[in-house]
Amino acid sequence: MTRDELQRLIDIIVDELAPARVVMRCPCHSVLTDCCPDRLRGVIDAGATRVGVHAVGGAPGTVASLIDHTLLKPDATRQNIEELCREATRFKFATVCINPTWVALAAHLLKGTSVGVCSVVGFPLGATTSDVKAYETRRAIFDGAREIDIVINIGALKSGELRIVERDIDAVVSTCHDGGSLCKVIIEAALLTDEEKVTACTLAKAACADYVKTSTGFGPGGATVADVALMRKVVGAEMGIKAAGGVRDLESVQAMVAAGATRVGASAGVKIVQQAAGQKPAL
């Protein structure tokens, strides 16, 4: 795809951010996709009384299975990571999301469980080169990561250097898929205009990324319902969307899922699951 072709694609999406919805039926029940019982079960189990979902792949069976249990603080210790893995195993979170230095340890601790290991690349600034991001990805997969969250080259995007951003994303996506892992593309939405968000999501989709992700949690803002809804309009139903940054309670999770999120990154995962179960969160 040439730069001119890509720009035309972006212009089309910008012009049609509010198109008529295509009527789709789920393969499991042959009902309207948004009405599929399997799709909605996770949100209903979470406590939602009204659902407005435009999401991909069906809702997981529990709130915990929506969550990447996250610890990305630079001062996280080995003991912190061990506790994170114990919590993830107990509550059956989708993954633990950790810095690359801890991937081998987490993969060892979680071996034989249903919990995956997610790591981050080019984190949190996205300002390393594409070849370095690809190497980071290969090493994290070698150590046991099965999902990779990459931060895009934000400065290149804002400079209009779309070819650089395209190569940057593609380098990591292709490395992930060669290694049998999923790739989530972090666009750091709080630093972007709406048009730049559309461009970033379009580039991620063109590179065949598995998810687009709102934020690192280290930027000037985290996930918002408006950003998730915009991202869903751009990428359509076939891609995942991860809402991350500032998602600290069950109400926030429900709002993100209703807007179109299919995964949530949260350091407050235990609290969220306890709220979903009607329990008083531990202090």
Buried (B, 14 or more C-beta within 10 A) or exposed (E): EEEEEBBEBBEEBBEEEEEEEEEEEBEEEEEEBBEBEBBBBBBEBBBBEEBEBBBBEBBBEBBBBBBBBBBBEEEBEEEBBBEBBEBBBEBBBBBBBBBBEBBBBBBEBBEEEEBBBBBBBBBBBBEBBBEEBBBBBBBBBEBBBBBBBBBBBBBBBBEEBBBBBBBBBBBBBBBBBEBEBBBBBBBBBBBBEEEBBBBBBBBBBBBBBBBBBBBBBBBEBBBBBEBBBBBBBBBEBEBBBBBBBBBBBBBBBBBBBBBBBBBBBBBBBBBBBBBBBEEEEEE
